[in-house]
């Protein structure tokens, strides 16, 4: 349990503190809060919010504090998420490989389709004006906050229950799907896909010259002199340079630049196995990929604090129908979707559930996975322009409030665990 609390403290505690300060600040003095959020660091910069001329071409960019955190520094957070997904998929003992991952993957699909159906379906019932205003936020309730959901899952089921492992597989797959959704459906500007060639070139070049080539030169050499020299003398610097180039390629391509480091993550030398995101032994891996993750740990803590501070400042007067649509998608769509798709995979398809896990446990897992928070908040920030209104309510702020309120899913999960008579298994 210490490892889980340690991870939660590292990656979520400062985020919560930042979000709490933002909520208080925005409701005491909204004007000064928004001036802080949109503070202009550089007026005419090569990075930042794009300003277009009459012909639709980028005329200049302004680097604001909000852009610096959400689009530049959050790239390191998504790189850490991508690292976990990459290891789960590529390594022989990866948690998302083989038959053991089949039912959780089906459940993940249900945990995305269910929230989308509830969100858009209820929006349609509220009328065309509401639907048109909120439709672009369909992905907000698909997210699962991996740290909090895993912690709540252990509180509900106990550390040794197979449902906890099932939940972790689902959360990792959900993260992977979320990254894909952000890249495809939420571009940051006019698309210019030719710039992705810069990201591709950076990834191929750094992989070949600083990973594959040294290993080829070391064939038959027990001491691996070339690989050792690259690791000891160059360390992570070639990958950081490639990451900067890839990030710039994403920005220029119009794809959200916070995802710009994703092509570089698979190029970094990694261990032949992963113990898992919450495994105690994970901290003892010394490959470059895990070494970089350790280096990023504390900086990312600070980044998440500022992410919460710059994105969670919502006035309570902004609560409106988008808030309830996001919550309904999470609190209704997630459990129903995970139950239906998980049951279909386990029973009609015959893929089964882990030994000791019941079908009814899927409902509880769905309630736990309804904690959206971090990624839901991020998607809400990119899905809506801050100027879009639904009546007197800013749609973006109202949707963010729904993401923040998803914390109530933790209480619902504990109640659902009691009602379904979950037998805790400690281990």
Secondary structure, 3 states (H helix, E strand, C coil): CHHHHHHHHHHHHHHHHHHHHHHHHHHHCHHHHHHHHCCEEEEEECCCEEEECCCCCEEEEEEEHHHHHHHHHHHHHHHHHHHHHHHHHHCCCCCCCCHHHHHHHHHHHHHHHHHHHHHHHHHHHCCHHHHHHHHHHCCHHHCCCHHHHHHHHHHHHCCCCHHHHHHHHHHHHHHHHHHHHHHHHCCCCCCCHHHHHHHHHHHHHHHHHHHHHHHHHCCCCCCCHHHHHHHHHHCCHHHHHHHHHHHHHHHHHCCCHHHCCHHHHCCCCCCCCCCCCCCHHHHHCCCHHHHHHHHHHHHHHHHHHHHHHHHCCCCHHHCCHHHHHHHHHHHHHHHHHHHHHHHHHHCCCCCCCCCCCCCCHHHHHHHHCCCCHHHHHHHHHHHCCCCCEECCEEHHHHHHHHHHHCCHHHHHHHHHHHHCCCCCCCC
